[in-house]
Amino acid sequence: MGRFWVKAIKPIIRHDLTGAYMRYMPGDWFECRNQERAELRRGKFIANDYAGIEASFHGLDAGVLVLGAPVPLDLCRRYNLEMQHGDDFELPWERTVLWRSGSPFTPEAAVLGLMRIDAGNDESAWEMAAMLRSETKLARDIGSEEERERTLEALGDLRLPVYDTGVLWVRRTETTEEVINLWRDEVDAGADERHAFLRTIYTNPVLLCTLPADWVGQWMRG
């Protein structure tokens, strides 16, 4: 899990998985991990490799919970990933993508995010993954004055990165169930979704993988 064979479309100089310094020319194939793969794809150094994702993903007890307007539930059929509509934040599967329809989404991003939070045998594995909403905006830049004051009182600082809550990847644990329940309660009571998320994750010891802004956008087909 977490390794992919990819095909170079530009010259690439890198350290391979053994630490050896290597040079690859267009057409060469090599193996890399998720994070490096995302960086190479952002720089357009490698070809799209959707088949590699399909071969690497094991979708047992994983699915996408769609919140908001209904969407076709066969979007992730290629990856045998279940989908269902929901009315509120919950975790129907061991690994759940919480997707608010209307937010950027692709099946490939859904699957890669789920692979990030796959526990395997590693007790320190990520429990959640979320994208930054912006590379520059902080909590002090968003929401109402009341919400900012609530966050400042709870966390002591507003110089905090803001997360995109339109799509989240969550592995079901005691901690994440508590996080999702607390977050849902705040939002249902009228709180700003983004500030409520910050208040919840910073006051509960959840292992959160922070993904770059527009990480889903890397996986828009084109």
Rosetta silent file (secondary structure, phi, psi, omega in degrees, C-alpha in Angstrom):
SEQUENCE: MGRFWVKAIKPIIRHDLTGAYMRYMPGDWFECRNQERAELRRGKFIANDYAGIEASFHGLDAGVLVLGAPVPLDLCRRYNLEMQHGDDFELPWERTVLWRSGSPFTPEAAVLGLMRIDAGNDESAWEMAAMLRSETKLARDIGSEEERERTLEALGDLRLPVYDTGVLWVRRTETTEEVINLWRDEVDAGADERHAFLRTIYTNPVLLCTLPADWVGQWMRG
SCORE:     score description
SCORE:     0.000 S_00000001
   1 L     0.000  142.380  175.329    0.000    0.000    0.000 S_00000001
   2 L    84.950    5.346  175.661    1.165    3.523   -0.702 S_00000001
   3 E  -121.053  143.128 -177.414    3.562    2.613   -3.533 S_00000001
   4 E  -137.519  143.008  167.155    2.936    3.201   -7.233 S_00000001
   5 E   -87.946  126.543 -177.512    4.664    2.431  -10.504 S_00000001
   6 E  -128.811  159.689 -176.237    4.639    5.631  -12.564 S_00000001
   7 E  -113.681  123.780 -179.919    5.866    6.611  -16.018 S_00000001
   8 E   -71.174  138.888  172.582    8.145    9.631  -16.551 S_00000001
   9 L  -119.528   -1.174  172.009    7.159   12.110  -19.260 S_00000001
  10 L  -138.997  160.231  174.135   10.026   14.526  -18.471 S_00000001
  11 L   -60.240  138.060 -177.978   13.606   13.907  -17.270 S_00000001
  12 E  -134.492  132.443  171.982   13.597   13.285  -13.517 S_00000001
  13 E  -116.073  125.216 -174.118   16.481   13.134  -11.047 S_00000001
  14 E  -158.025  168.899  169.710   15.552   11.648   -7.675 S_00000001
  15 E   -92.949  129.112  179.117   16.472    9.251   -4.904 S_00000001
  16 L   -77.843 -175.660 -173.727   14.747    5.908   -5.358 S_00000001
  17 L   -68.364  -13.543  175.236   13.158    3.941   -2.509 S_00000001
  18 L   -94.294   -5.227 -178.835   16.543    2.455   -1.566 S_00000001
  19 L    96.529   -2.438 -179.241   18.150    5.901   -1.382 S_00000001
  20 L   -74.182  142.589 -179.806   20.129    5.564   -4.635 S_00000001
  21 E   -82.875  118.847 -171.252   20.510    8.704   -6.760 S_00000001
  22 E  -129.877  154.910  174.640   18.830    7.980  -10.110 S_00000001
  23 E  -122.950  133.166 -179.285   18.034    9.696  -13.399 S_00000001
  24 E  -123.359  141.052  179.136   14.949    8.800  -15.436 S_00000001
  25 L  -108.396  161.426  179.298   14.129    9.762  -19.001 S_00000001
  26 L   -51.062  131.020 -177.683   10.683   10.060  -20.666 S_00000001
  27 L   101.018  -19.314  178.616    9.184    6.605  -20.975 S_00000001
  28 L   -73.786  145.073  175.389   11.020    5.161  -17.979 S_00000001
  29 E  -107.211  144.771  175.370    8.969    3.541  -15.215 S_00000001
  30 E  -153.391  164.793 -177.672    9.844    3.686  -11.518 S_00000001
  31 E  -102.622  136.427  178.245    8.248    3.084   -8.134 S_00000001
  32 E  -144.771  169.508  179.959    7.488    5.914   -5.710 S_00000001
  33 E   -94.546  172.785 -172.910    5.376    6.625   -2.652 S_00000001
  34 H   -54.692  -50.587 -172.880    2.144    8.640   -2.415 S_00000001
  35 H   -64.378  -46.130  179.112    3.602   12.002   -1.385 S_00000001
  36 H   -63.719  -39.481  179.755    6.359   12.058   -4.015 S_00000001
  37 H   -59.257  -42.454  178.611    3.874   10.858   -6.617 S_00000001
  38 H   -63.036  -41.626  179.786    1.567   13.791   -5.862 S_00000001
  39 H   -65.711  -41.766  179.007    4.475   16.257   -6.163 S_00000001
  40 H   -65.239  -38.002  179.900    5.634   14.737   -9.469 S_00000001
  41 H   -69.934  -36.507  177.614    2.132   14.842  -10.845 S_00000001
  42 H   -60.970  -37.139  179.544    1.702   18.480   -9.785 S_00000001
  43 L   -86.077    4.268  179.245    4.829   19.318  -11.781 S_00000001
  44 L    59.428   39.393  176.921    3.593   17.245  -14.741 S_00000001
  45 L   -90.588  -18.088 -176.990    6.646   14.960  -14.564 S_00000001
  46 E  -130.162  157.750  179.112    4.631   11.728  -14.769 S_00000001
  47 L   -79.918  156.689  171.960    1.697   10.427  -16.772 S_00000001
  48 L   -57.548  138.215 -176.597   -1.718    9.810  -15.272 S_00000001
  49 L  -135.220   58.501 -177.965   -1.696    6.294  -13.849 S_00000001
  50 H   -60.974  -33.046  178.463   -5.266    5.510  -12.906 S_00000001
  51 H   -64.036  -34.010  177.868   -4.668    1.806  -13.498 S_00000001
  52 H   -65.378  -36.905  177.318   -1.945    1.928  -10.849 S_00000001
  53 H   -65.581  -45.272 -178.325   -4.401    3.340   -8.331 S_00000001
  54 H   -59.210  -40.461 -178.016   -6.925    0.653   -9.182 S_00000001
  55 H   -71.812  -27.159 -174.438   -4.353   -2.089   -8.671 S_00000001
  56 H   -90.506  -18.529 -171.478   -3.160   -0.679   -5.351 S_00000001
  57 L   -90.925  134.812  173.676   -6.507    0.036   -3.679 S_00000001
  58 L  -120.142  110.310 -168.403   -8.324   -2.422   -1.461 S_00000001
  59 L   -94.247   24.784 -179.628  -11.781   -1.032   -0.721 S_00000001
  60 L   -61.921  127.247  178.261  -12.903   -3.392    2.047 S_00000001
  61 L    52.666   50.585  177.896  -15.259   -1.548    4.429 S_00000001
  62 E  -139.834  148.109  179.627  -14.706    1.824    2.750 S_00000001
  63 E  -169.729  177.256 -178.381  -17.098    4.219    1.083 S_00000001
  64 E  -114.917  121.570  174.202  -18.213    7.753    0.260 S_00000001
  65 E   -97.276  117.414 -176.116  -20.993    9.446    2.237 S_00000001
  66 E   -94.994  121.926  177.630  -22.528   12.171    0.062 S_00000001
  67 E  -108.731  138.375 -179.557  -23.977   15.165    1.908 S_00000001
  68 L   101.078 -148.912 -175.643  -26.129   17.727    0.123 S_00000001
  69 L   -61.061  139.900  179.596  -27.604   17.426   -3.347 S_00000001
  70 L   -60.910  147.247  175.004  -27.911   13.848   -4.653 S_00000001
  71 L  -133.105  161.638  176.183  -25.312   12.599   -7.109 S_00000001
  72 L   -58.878  134.877 -175.373  -25.066    9.354   -9.117 S_00000001
  73 L   -90.769   13.150  176.687  -23.962    6.599   -6.749 S_00000001
  74 L  -110.393   16.213 -177.055  -21.883    4.796   -9.366 S_00000001
  75 L   -60.222  -32.447 -175.288  -19.167    7.472   -9.638 S_00000001
  76 L  -106.233   22.138 -176.046  -16.609    5.220   -7.920 S_00000001
  77 H   -59.201  -35.318 -178.714  -17.670    1.978   -9.560 S_00000001
  78 H   -57.458  -31.228 -176.959  -14.264    1.554  -11.202 S_00000001
  79 H  -104.029   11.551 -179.190  -12.696    1.173   -7.753 S_00000001
  80 L    52.887   39.077 -178.311  -15.539   -0.890   -6.237 S_00000001
  81 L  -100.916  122.196 -178.773  -16.034    1.889   -3.711 S_00000001
  82 E   -66.495  151.814  174.344  -19.460    2.090   -2.105 S_00000001
  83 E  -138.742  145.547  172.675  -21.403    5.360   -2.074 S_00000001
  84 E  -152.565  156.346  177.103  -24.540    6.436   -0.228 S_00000001
  85 E   -87.464  147.928  178.551  -26.406    9.644    0.532 S_00000001
  86 E  -140.032  164.308 -179.402  -26.590   10.955    4.089 S_00000001
  87 L  -101.407  -17.389 -176.262  -28.190   13.789    6.000 S_00000001
  88 L  -157.033  171.529 -178.861  -25.386   14.532    8.471 S_00000001
  89 L   -66.068  123.376  173.415  -21.785   13.723    9.401 S_00000001
  90 L  -157.086  172.108 -175.222  -21.377   10.046   10.325 S_00000001
  91 L  -124.644   83.113 -176.903  -18.972    7.172    9.672 S_00000001
  92 L   -68.985  -24.610 -176.907  -20.833    4.249    8.062 S_00000001
  93 L  -118.595  170.024  175.347  -17.618    2.433    7.095 S_00000001
  94 L   -61.950  -38.275  174.278  -14.245    1.761    8.689 S_00000001
  95 E  -125.592  120.080 -173.763  -12.828    4.316    6.236 S_00000001
  96 E  -124.678  135.632  167.183  -15.262    7.005    5.073 S_00000001
  97 E   -95.125  119.159  173.794  -15.004    9.902    2.650 S_00000001
  98 E   -93.503  109.673 -174.874  -17.301   12.699    3.831 S_00000001
  99 E  -121.291  118.296  172.779  -18.111   14.606    0.644 S_00000001
 100 E   -86.077  109.746 -174.846  -20.353   17.642    0.495 S_00000001
 101 L   -56.559  138.483 -172.216  -21.621   17.491   -3.082 S_00000001
 102 L   108.578  -25.052  174.012  -20.633   20.619   -4.953 S_00000001
 103 L   -82.845  150.555  179.400  -17.103   20.504   -3.555 S_00000001
 104 L   -54.124  137.703 -175.835  -14.351   19.295   -5.916 S_00000001
 105 L  -158.874  138.698  167.932  -14.245   15.502   -6.003 S_00000001
 106 L  -139.090  152.253  175.746  -12.856   12.690   -8.133 S_00000001
 107 H   -57.747  -37.308 -178.841  -12.894    8.936   -7.536 S_00000001
 108 H   -63.511  -43.869  178.162   -9.091    8.913   -7.773 S_00000001
 109 H   -65.104  -39.063  178.341   -8.724   11.503   -5.016 S_00000001
 110 H   -58.509  -46.867 -177.409  -11.268    9.632   -2.894 S_00000001
 111 H   -67.328  -45.692 -178.695   -9.277    6.415   -3.193 S_00000001
 112 H   -64.081  -36.989  176.386   -5.859    7.994   -2.608 S_00000001
 113 H   -64.739  -40.449  177.680   -7.136    9.776    0.480 S_00000001
 114 H   -63.577  -34.941  177.859   -8.514    6.504    1.836 S_00000001
 115 H   -67.421  -29.796  177.600   -5.129    4.892    1.272 S_00000001
 116 H   -64.346  -32.283 -174.021   -3.545    7.642    3.374 S_00000001
 117 L  -104.428   14.046  176.762   -5.663    6.666    6.383 S_00000001
 118 L   -72.524  121.905 -173.944   -5.352    2.896    6.015 S_00000001
 119 L   -70.459  -40.289 -173.637   -4.097    1.697    9.392 S_00000001
 120 L    57.667 -130.122  176.620   -2.492   -1.578    8.294 S_00000001
 121 L  -108.205   15.289 -174.315   -0.374   -2.701   11.240 S_00000001
 122 L  -102.076  110.994 -178.290    0.817    0.789   12.104 S_00000001
 123 L   -68.721  -18.039 -179.347   -0.691    2.188   15.302 S_00000001
 124 L   -96.596   13.462 -179.052    0.612    5.668   14.419 S_00000001
 125 L   -65.489  155.883  179.144   -1.182    5.728   11.039 S_00000001
 126 L   -60.306  140.640  175.309   -3.258    8.751   10.120 S_00000001
 127 L   -96.853  -27.548  179.324   -6.819    8.752   11.436 S_00000001
 128 E  -142.110  159.661  170.761   -8.034   11.585    9.208 S_00000001
 129 E  -138.195  142.813 -179.888   -6.931   13.507    6.128 S_00000001
 130 E  -152.481  146.821  176.796   -8.028   16.975    5.026 S_00000001
 131 E   -86.657  149.504  167.523   -6.925   19.549    2.480 S_00000001
 132 E   -67.426  143.716  176.666   -5.951   23.082    3.310 S_00000001
 133 L   -75.199  -30.525 -177.557   -8.552   25.537    2.082 S_00000001
 134 L  -157.391  152.499  176.273   -5.828   27.962    1.052 S_00000001
 135 L   -79.983  -12.314 -173.643   -2.054   28.195    1.236 S_00000001
 136 L  -123.223  -30.639 -175.911   -2.305   31.709    2.687 S_00000001
 137 L   -73.808  141.838  177.852   -5.598   32.237    4.548 S_00000001
 138 E  -118.521  174.253 -178.938   -5.684   31.706    8.291 S_00000001
 139 H   -58.952  -29.792 -179.508   -8.496   31.416   10.829 S_00000001
 140 H   -69.349  -14.051 -175.409   -8.244   35.157   11.473 S_00000001
 141 H   -96.816   -5.578 -173.710   -9.221   35.788    7.825 S_00000001
 142 L  -128.015  162.157  173.800  -12.505   33.873    7.711 S_00000001
 143 L    77.083  174.986 -179.586  -15.869   33.739    9.434 S_00000001
 144 L   -77.224  165.446  177.216  -17.738   36.212   11.565 S_00000001
 145 H   -59.976  -38.925  179.313  -16.223   38.173   14.423 S_00000001
 146 H   -61.948  -43.281  179.633  -18.171   35.977   16.835 S_00000001
 147 H   -65.744  -40.878  178.758  -16.727   32.786   15.331 S_00000001
 148 H   -63.316  -39.493  178.864  -13.203   34.184   15.423 S_00000001
 149 H   -65.005  -39.839  178.552  -13.647   35.122   19.074 S_00000001
 150 H   -63.659  -42.113  179.617  -14.895   31.618   19.897 S_00000001
 151 H   -67.735  -41.090  178.144  -11.902   30.053   18.166 S_00000001
 152 H   -61.972  -42.419  179.844   -9.484   32.441   19.865 S_00000001
 153 H   -65.010  -39.206 -177.117  -10.994   31.640   23.262 S_00000001
 154 H   -76.370  -36.438 -170.348  -10.834   27.875   22.625 S_00000001
 155 H  -114.971  -15.108  176.422   -7.398   27.692   21.002 S_00000001
 156 L    81.499    1.940 -178.177   -5.575   30.847   22.076 S_00000001
 157 L  -161.790  146.521  175.625   -4.508   31.821   18.547 S_00000001
 158 L  -111.899    5.404  177.986   -6.020   32.611   15.161 S_00000001
 159 L   -87.036   59.681 -175.077   -2.814   32.110   13.183 S_00000001
 160 L  -122.396  140.356  177.318   -4.007   28.648   12.202 S_00000001
 161 E   -66.118  147.944 -178.328   -4.376   27.122    8.729 S_00000001
 162 L  -101.595  136.756 -178.939   -7.942   26.631    7.550 S_00000001
 163 E   -99.203  150.488  175.350   -9.107   23.255    6.237 S_00000001
 164 E   -85.067  108.689 -176.729  -11.465   22.549    3.357 S_00000001
 165 E   -89.282    8.899  178.205  -14.335   20.702    5.021 S_00000001
 166 E   -72.143  -23.919  175.964  -16.046   19.927    1.711 S_00000001
 167 E  -148.267  127.290 -178.993  -14.253   16.588    1.552 S_00000001
 168 E  -135.183  148.178  176.496  -12.659   14.699    4.432 S_00000001
 169 E  -114.058  126.165 -172.016  -11.197   11.219    4.788 S_00000001
 170 E  -135.520  126.340  170.812  -11.840    9.571    8.170 S_00000001
 171 E   -93.570  132.384 -174.376  -10.855    6.210    9.649 S_00000001
 172 L   -74.519  113.051  174.493  -13.287    5.149   12.335 S_00000001
 173 L  -136.907  172.764  176.605  -11.634    5.146   15.770 S_00000001
 174 H   -58.221  -40.694 -178.424  -12.809    6.208   19.223 S_00000001
 175 H   -67.119  -47.201 -176.732  -11.094    9.554   18.674 S_00000001
 176 H   -69.381  -33.311  175.784  -12.504   10.246   15.209 S_00000001
 177 H   -62.539  -39.768  177.434  -16.011    9.259   16.283 S_00000001
 178 H   -66.181  -43.135  179.596  -15.730   11.806   19.094 S_00000001
 179 H   -60.336  -48.789 -177.746  -14.334   14.434   16.702 S_00000001
 180 H   -64.700  -40.240  179.327  -17.103   13.916   14.152 S_00000001
 181 H   -64.756  -44.861  179.746  -19.822   13.963   16.824 S_00000001
 182 H   -64.960  -42.398  179.310  -18.519   17.158   18.419 S_00000001
 183 H   -63.033  -45.590  179.272  -18.078   18.841   15.038 S_00000001
 184 H   -59.834  -42.960 -178.837  -21.581   17.814   13.930 S_00000001
 185 H   -62.236  -40.572  178.905  -23.103   19.150   17.145 S_00000001
 186 H   -65.305  -45.823 -177.790  -21.427   22.539   16.656 S_00000001
 187 H   -65.874  -42.390  179.340  -22.457   22.807   13.017 S_00000001
 188 H   -62.953  -25.985  178.726  -26.015   21.686   13.748 S_00000001
 189 L   -84.918    0.278  175.211  -26.165   24.443   16.391 S_00000001
 190 L   105.704    6.075 -178.927  -25.303   27.031   13.735 S_00000001
 191 L   -72.284  155.674  172.474  -21.508   27.318   14.027 S_00000001
 192 L   -64.006  126.162 -174.008  -19.283   28.110   11.070 S_00000001
 193 H   -58.433  -39.739 -176.480  -18.254   24.711    9.684 S_00000001
 194 H   -72.346  -44.531  178.306  -14.604   25.685    9.186 S_00000001
 195 H   -66.992  -40.482  179.150  -14.096   27.265   12.596 S_00000001
 196 H   -61.429  -38.128  178.282  -15.956   24.421   14.306 S_00000001
 197 H   -62.785  -45.597  178.195  -13.645   21.945   12.588 S_00000001
 198 H   -60.195  -47.282 -178.813  -10.567   23.784   13.845 S_00000001
 199 H   -60.025  -35.031 -177.178  -11.902   23.967   17.391 S_00000001
 200 H   -75.990  -47.901 -174.882  -12.645   20.259   17.334 S_00000001
 201 H   -72.284  -28.024 -179.335   -9.419   18.878   15.861 S_00000001
 202 H   -82.657  -14.426  179.321   -7.164   21.096   17.985 S_00000001
 203 L  -106.621    6.599  175.735   -8.872   20.129   21.240 S_00000001
 204 L  -134.207  137.386 -172.816   -8.866   16.385   20.522 S_00000001
 205 L   -77.978   65.863 -179.211   -5.720   14.295   19.901 S_00000001
 206 L   -94.471  140.806  178.495   -6.562   13.142   16.372 S_00000001
 207 L   -87.112  101.886 -172.673   -3.821   12.123   13.929 S_00000001
 208 E  -109.954  124.739  174.573   -4.616   14.351   10.936 S_00000001
 209 E   -88.450  118.528 -179.827   -2.785   14.223    7.601 S_00000001
 210 E   -89.996  120.012  179.178   -2.730   17.737    6.088 S_00000001
 211 E  -100.443  150.722 -178.717   -2.977   17.706    2.284 S_00000001
 212 L   -61.933  155.794  173.675   -2.075   20.699    0.087 S_00000001
 213 L   -57.873  141.134  179.309   -4.761   23.100   -1.099 S_00000001
 214 L    64.938   25.355  177.538   -6.402   21.869   -4.319 S_00000001
 215 L   -59.970  -40.290  177.231   -5.061   18.342   -3.751 S_00000001
 216 H   -62.231  -36.404 -178.422   -8.294   16.963   -5.231 S_00000001
 217 H   -59.176  -24.528  177.590   -7.785   19.238   -8.230 S_00000001
 218 H   -63.090  -23.604 -172.499   -4.677   17.258   -9.172 S_00000001
 219 H  -105.417   17.184  172.388   -6.944   14.354   -9.969 S_00000001
 220 L   -73.258  125.225 -179.725   -9.368   16.125  -12.286 S_00000001
 221 L   -66.669  147.320  178.958   -9.339   14.185  -15.508 S_00000001
 222 L  -177.366    0.000    0.000   -8.288   16.087  -18.529 S_00000001
